[in-house]
């Protein structure tokens, strides 16, 4: 499964993935795609989206930024959820921060908060600052170990499981 990085206004489907030195057969096939080639897809599936009913804290680990890029771009493109308080905590130990300029622009346009974090320790400190935001919806996307660790941390600080949504990226 892949998470879509584009929003409907883009008119194309954009995927973001990390390709290592030796790509899998599937990623090699993606790399060989050319414009106007046909591909088959199924989906979308799942319930990983902002509904606009409460503030949202988005927690991205590395390439786990992908679904949040789509969500934030949709807010800017449609003007929906502009009154919603959105906080993005983006952790990238490799200091790559894909879409960094776009995310910074999003924050300026919407008054939302975007934090670029280089270490997990700093993420947990940022979450402690937000610990009073119990009614917010928390969205976590990234590698399995990161998603589970952050989810456990949130429940230990009093965030209910119903307010935590997870998108685990397999293979990272």
N, C-alpha and C positions, 0 to 999 in steps of 0.2 A: 504493500500500500504506500501511496505517496500523498502528501498533503499539498493542496493547491495553494499557490502563492499569489494568484491573481484574483481580482474581483470581477463580477459580471460586466462592469463598465469597461474593462480592458478589451473585451471582444476576442480574447485569446485565452488559452489555458496555459498558465505558467507554473512550472514545477521548479523547486529549488532543492538541490541535493549536493551532497559532498562526495567528491570522487577521489579516492585514494590513488596511490601509485599503481595498484593493480585492480582496476575496476571489475566488478562482477560482470557476468555475461549480460545481465539486464542493463546495467549502467553503460556498458560498452555499446549496446544497441541504442540507448538514448543518445550517446555521444555521436553516433553515426547518422542520426536523423537530419534531414535537410528540409528546408521550407517546402510546404505543400505536400509532404509525404503524409499518407493516412496512417493513423494509429487507432487501435481499439481500446476503449476504456469502459469501466463500469463505475457507477457511483454518481454522485457523492453519497457517502454513508456517514452516520454518526450525528452527534448533537453538540459539536464543539463550536459554539457561536455565542456572540453577545446578544442578549435579548432586550437590552435597554431598560430593564426594570430596576437595576441597582448598579452601583459602581463596580468596576472590573479591575482586577489586578492580574496582569498578564506576566507570566514568568517563563522566559525562554532560555533554554540551554543550547548554545551553539546553533546548529541548523534548525533547531526547534523554533526558531523565529518565524519560520515559513507560514504557519496558519495566522499568526498575529499580523504579519505584513498584509495578508489579504483582509483581515478584519479592519485594520486601521485604514487601509486604502479605501475600503467600502464606506467607512464613516466620512472620510474627506470627500469622496466622489459624490455621495448622495446627500450629505448633510445630516444623515440620520444619527441619532445618538450623540449629537454634539453637546447636549447638556449633561451627558453621562460622564462621570469622572473616571478616566482611564489612566492607570499607572502601568507602565511597561518596565519590567526588570529583566534586562537582557544580559545573560552571563555567557562570556566566551573566553575561556582560558587561553585560546590561541590568539586573542586580540585581533580577530578578523572582522567581526561585526558586519555581516552582510546587510545591505540596505541601510547603512548608518546615516547617510545624508538624507535619505527619504524619511527615516524615522525622526530625525532631528526636525525636518520640515513639518512633519505631522504634529509634533509637539508644539511648534510655533503656531500653526494654523488652528489648533484646537484648544490650546492651553492645558493639554495633558502633560503628564510627566513621563519622561523616558530616561532611564538610567542605564549606562553602559558599565557593566561590572566584569572585572577580570578574574575574580576568584570566588569560590563558593562561600568562603567565610564572610566576604563583603555582602553576598546575597542574603545570608541569614541576618546580618546586621540591618540591612534594608527592610527585611520582613518584620523585624522587631519594631522598627519605626512605624510600620503599618499595622501593628498588632491590634490597635483600637478599631480597625476596620472590619469588624466581625460580620457585618451584614453584606459585605462585598462578595461577589463571585470571584473565585480564584481559578485561573486557567493556567495549567502547567503543560509545557510541551518541550520534549527533548529526549535524550537517552533514558532508557528504563531506570537505571540506578539513580539518576538525578531526579526524575519525576517521582519515584517512590520516596526518596529521601525528603524532598520538599513537601510532598503530601503528608508524610508522617510528622514533619516539623509543624505544619499548619494545624493538623488535628491536635497535636500536643499543646498548641497555644490557644485552643478553644474554637478554631474554625470547624464548623460542622462538615461532615463528609458530603452533604447535599450541596454545599457551597463550593466544592472543589471538583473541577472537571479536568480530565487528564487526556493527553494525546502523546502516547509513548512511541518514540521513533526506534524501530527495530534495526539492529545491525550497526549501531554507532557506539 
